Amino acid sequence: MDDNTGGRRVAWPWRVAASVAGMAVLLGGCGSGDNDDDKADEPNPSASSASSGSPAPASSGSPSASATGGDSTSLSPFRADPARVPRTKQQAEALAAAVALGPEAWGADFRAQRQATSTPRTVAVLDEECRWERRPLPKGVLASLSRYSELPGTGGKGEIKVTAAVTVHTTVLDADDQMSTTLEEPLRCREQQVRTDERISELMSTGIAYGQASNDYADDHVVEMGYYLTGTAKQRYFWFVTRLGTVTLAVSVKGAKGYTDSELNQYGSQASSTMLSRVEFELGEKN
């Protein structure tokens, strides 16, 4: 998997995987959902309205940097070069395109889904009735891009579907708010409608800020787990969301026959690690 960093973050896949495994234990094995035309994009929770009494703090305890800049505090694992942080929609769109994984980054046998990317300049929103829909970019979001890939079924195994989403925010505070919303949505909507005959059920979520539970790779990290229901078919679903500075990264993995939770988690943790490395490569301070 090409991470565009020359190997500077080779340890990240294992750190992310260990963190995900710990959260899976906390959640007791319950899960989350996948994309629709992108879970209306894949939960790209940038513009969702949070409402619920989450037991976690609004930002999962993650440190907030300046509301006008992209660099992090000294408590962050990442320090962006202020000159490289996107300030315009065009700059943000270029960053999202450079970071979001296409099928070739997931593995040799992956291919693009029939709908390969999300609708330009929109985000997925979970409405008041727990249905996913796409809406124009809200204030505080400069760009959002989701790419959809799949691993065809073979050898008695089913077809895995995955999503890689990147949202570039105006400020760290805006990005932090997205993480809070992501954490709270399963409390508000444990069952979420994706399409007429597709929904996500039995959702649970947990989050760990930088410095907690082996999270030394991102400012904040949230995992949702549950089941994806298509008609009468029921498959495991995992959704991983991470933040570095003003950028939030979402990876979803919809399971299939013949795959264990461990295998699905590995796909998700590797993809998250690769996108984290790409953000560092694109925005990090140069030595």
C-alpha positions in Angstrom: 0.0 0.0 0.0 1.5 3.3 -1.1 1.5 5.8 1.7 3.4 8.6 -0.1 5.7 9.2 2.8 8.8 7.2 2.1 8.1 5.0 5.1 8.2 7.7 7.8 5.1 6.2 9.5 5.6 2.5 9.0 4.5 1.8 12.6 1.1 3.5 12.2 -0.8 0.4 10.9 -0.1 -1.5 14.0 -0.8 1.4 16.4 -4.1 2.0 14.7 -4.9 -1.7 14.7 -4.1 -2.0 18.4 -6.3 1.0 19.2 -9.2 -0.4 17.1 -8.9 -3.8 18.7 -9.2 -2.2 22.2 -12.2 -0.3 21.2 -13.9 -3.4 19.8 -13.6 -5.0 23.2 -15.1 -1.9 24.8 -18.0 -2.0 22.4 -18.6 -5.7 23.1 -18.6 -6.6 19.5 -21.5 -4.4 18.2 -21.1 -2.4 15.1 -21.9 0.3 12.5 -22.8 0.9 8.8 -21.5 1.5 5.3 -22.0 3.8 2.3 -24.9 4.4 0.2 -24.6 6.5 -2.8 -22.2 7.3 0.0 -24.1 6.5 3.2 -25.6 9.4 1.5 -21.9 9.3 1.2 -20.6 7.3 4.0 -21.0 8.9 7.3 -19.0 11.9 6.4 -20.5 13.5 9.5 -19.3 17.0 8.7 -22.7 18.6 8.6 -24.8 16.4 10.8 -26.6 18.1 13.6 -25.6 16.4 16.9 -28.1 16.0 19.6 -28.0 13.5 22.4 -26.5 13.2 25.7 -23.2 11.5 24.9 -21.3 10.4 27.9 -18.1 11.6 26.3 -16.9 15.2 26.3 -17.7 17.2 23.2 -14.4 16.6 21.6 -13.5 13.2 23.1 -11.0 15.2 25.1 -8.9 16.0 22.1 -6.8 19.2 22.2 -8.1 22.2 20.3 -5.7 24.3 18.3 -6.2 27.8 17.2 -9.6 28.4 15.7 -8.0 30.2 12.7 -5.1 27.9 11.9 -4.3 24.3 11.0 -1.4 23.7 13.3 -1.9 21.6 16.4 -1.0 22.2 20.0 2.1 20.6 21.6 -0.2 17.8 22.8 -0.9 16.7 19.2 1.1 14.0 17.3 1.2 16.3 14.2 2.3 19.8 13.5 1.2 21.3 10.2 3.1 23.9 8.3 0.6 26.9 8.4 1.6 27.9 4.8 0.5 24.5 3.6 -2.9 24.3 5.3 -5.8 24.9 2.8 -7.5 28.3 3.0 -9.6 28.1 -0.1 -12.1 25.5 -1.5 -9.7 24.8 -4.4 -6.8 24.1 -2.1 -9.0 21.9 0.1 -10.3 19.9 -2.9 -6.8 19.3 -4.1 -5.8 18.0 -0.6 -8.8 15.7 -0.4 -8.1 14.3 -3.8 -4.5 13.6 -2.8 -5.5 11.9 0.5 -8.6 9.9 -0.2 -7.8 6.3 -1.2 -8.7 4.9 -4.5 -9.1 1.1 -5.2 -5.4 0.6 -6.0 -4.5 1.7 -2.4 -6.7 -0.9 -0.8 -5.1 -3.8 -2.5 -4.4 -5.4 -5.9 -7.8 -7.0 -6.3 -9.9 -4.0 -5.4 -11.9 -2.1 -8.0 -14.0 1.1 -8.0 -17.7 0.7 -7.2 -20.2 1.6 -9.8 -20.4 5.0 -8.2 -16.7 5.7 -7.6 -16.9 9.1 -5.9 -19.3 11.3 -3.9 -21.3 14.1 -5.4 -19.0 17.1 -5.6 -19.2 19.8 -2.9 -21.7 17.9 -0.8 -21.5 16.0 2.5 -23.6 13.2 4.1 -26.0 14.3 6.8 -28.0 12.2 9.2 -31.4 14.0 9.4 -33.8 14.3 12.3 -35.5 11.0 11.2 -32.2 9.1 11.2 -32.0 9.0 7.4 -28.8 9.7 5.5 -28.9 12.3 2.7 -26.5 14.6 0.9 -26.5 18.3 1.3 -24.3 21.2 0.1 -21.1 21.9 2.1 -22.0 23.7 5.3 -20.2 26.6 6.8 -16.9 25.5 8.3 -16.2 22.8 5.6 -14.0 23.7 2.6 -14.1 20.3 0.8 -15.3 16.8 1.2 -14.6 13.7 -1.0 -15.5 10.1 -0.7 -14.2 7.3 -2.9 -15.9 3.9 -3.0 -14.2 0.6 -3.7 -15.0 -3.1 -3.5 -13.3 -6.4 -3.3 -15.2 -8.9 -5.6 -16.2 -12.2 -4.0 -14.1 -15.2 -4.8 -13.3 -18.6 -3.4 -16.6 -18.9 -1.5 -16.2 -15.4 0.0 -18.6 -12.5 -0.5 -17.9 -9.0 -1.8 -16.5 -6.4 0.6 -17.4 -2.8 0.1 -15.3 0.1 1.5 -15.2 3.8 1.6 -12.5 6.4 2.1 -13.6 9.9 2.9 -11.7 13.1 3.5 -13.2 16.3 4.9 -11.2 19.5 5.1 -12.4 22.1 7.6 -11.9 25.8 8.0 -10.6 25.5 11.6 -9.5 22.9 14.0 -12.6 23.7 16.1 -14.8 22.8 13.1 -13.0 19.5 12.7 -13.3 18.8 16.4 -17.1 19.4 16.2 -17.4 16.8 13.5 -15.7 14.3 15.8 -18.1 15.1 18.6 -21.1 14.7 16.2 -19.7 11.4 15.0 -19.4 10.0 18.5 -22.9 11.1 19.5 -24.9 10.0 16.4 -25.3 6.3 17.3 -26.8 7.4 20.6 -29.4 9.5 18.8 -30.0 6.9 16.0 -29.0 3.3 16.8 -30.7 2.4 13.5 -30.0 4.5 10.4 -31.7 4.4 7.0 -29.3 4.4 4.1 -31.5 3.5 1.2 -35.1 2.2 0.9 -33.9 -1.4 1.5 -30.7 -0.7 3.3 -30.1 0.3 6.9 -27.5 0.1 9.6 -28.5 -1.3 13.0 -27.3 -2.0 16.5 -24.8 0.9 16.3 -22.4 1.6 19.1 -19.5 4.1 19.1 -16.4 4.9 21.2 -13.7 7.5 20.9 -10.2 8.1 22.2 -8.3 11.3 22.1 -4.6 11.6 21.5 -2.6 10.1 24.4 -5.4 7.8 25.6 -5.6 4.0 25.0 -2.6 3.8 22.7 -3.7 6.6 20.5 -0.4 8.3 19.6 -1.2 8.7 15.9 -4.1 11.2 15.7 -5.6 14.2 17.5 -8.8 12.1 17.9 -10.2 8.8 16.9 -13.7 7.4 16.8 -15.0 3.9 15.9 -18.6 2.9 15.1 -19.6 -0.7 14.9 -22.8 -2.5 14.0 -24.6 -4.4 11.2 -25.4 -3.4 7.7 -28.8 -4.8 6.5 -29.7 -5.2 2.9 -33.1 -6.8 2.6 -32.8 -9.9 4.8 -29.0 -10.1 4.5 -27.0 -9.0 7.6 -23.2 -8.2 7.6 -20.8 -6.6 10.0 -20.0 -3.0 9.6 -17.1 -0.9 10.9 -16.5 2.8 10.5 -13.3 4.6 11.6 -12.9 8.3 11.9 -9.7 10.2 12.7 -8.6 13.8 12.9 -5.3 15.5 12.3 -5.6 19.3 12.6 -8.3 20.6 10.3 -8.6 17.3 8.4 -11.0 14.4 9.3 -10.6 11.0 7.7 -13.4 8.4 7.6 -13.0 4.8 6.5 -15.9 2.3 6.4 -15.8 -1.4 5.8 -18.9 -3.4 5.0 -18.3 -7.1 5.7 -19.2 -10.2 3.7 -19.5 -13.9 3.9 -16.2 -15.6 4.8 -14.5 -12.6 6.5 -13.7 -12.3 10.2 -14.0 -9.1 12.2 -10.2 -9.2 12.6 -9.8 -9.2 8.8 -12.3 -6.4 8.3 -10.6 -4.3 11.1 -7.2 -4.9 9.3 -8.6 -3.3 6.1 -9.9 -0.4 8.1 -6.8 0.2 10.2 -4.5 0.0 7.2 -6.6 2.4 5.2 -6.7 4.9 8.1 -3.0 4.6 8.6 -2.3 5.3 4.9 -4.5 8.4 4.8 -3.0 9.7 8.1 0.4 9.4 6.4 -0.8 11.2 3.3 -2.0 14.1 5.4 1.3 14.3 7.1 3.1 14.2 3.8 0.9 17.0 2.3 0.7 19.3 5.3 3.4 18.5 7.7 6.3 20.8 8.6 9.4 20.0 6.5 12.5 19.1 8.3 
